[in-house]
Amino acid sequence: MPRFFFDIHDGRNERDDEGTLCDDVQAAALEAKLLLPEIAKYEVPKDGERQTITVLVTDEEGHPVYSAALCFVGTWLLR
């Protein structure tokens, strides 16, 4: 079973040095998609109204195989 690494970029870079075993690249992509909302629960923008969280999935050789992003955009409606 191949190991994939899930690096997180959310204003700072968090490198995954441990990795996760996944059946294949499709399973790794699903894992990245499921990871984004979990991260977003704790990473709400505190100093603005915009934030993008990106997960970059790489294989055991360090090659990028998938990238997923979640964007938060808030807009004030008060005049």
Phi, psi and omega in degrees: 000127183286153178257135177239151182244139187240092179276135184250132177237113181218043186101337171222160183258128175241111181274135176270105180268349183266315181079172181223137176283129178226152181300319183196184183293329177294320177293324177294320178297318177298319178300319178296318179296322179286332181289324185303309179296328178295318178294317184298333178302331185248353186244043177292138180303128181255342184235028180174191183242013181222139174200140175239133176246127182237139172245122177254121180260128177237155179272186184296337178271359180088008179277133176294134180237341182196148176220137178227146181223149175232127182247136174248128176225120177252147180226123175288135180251001178284145178257000000 
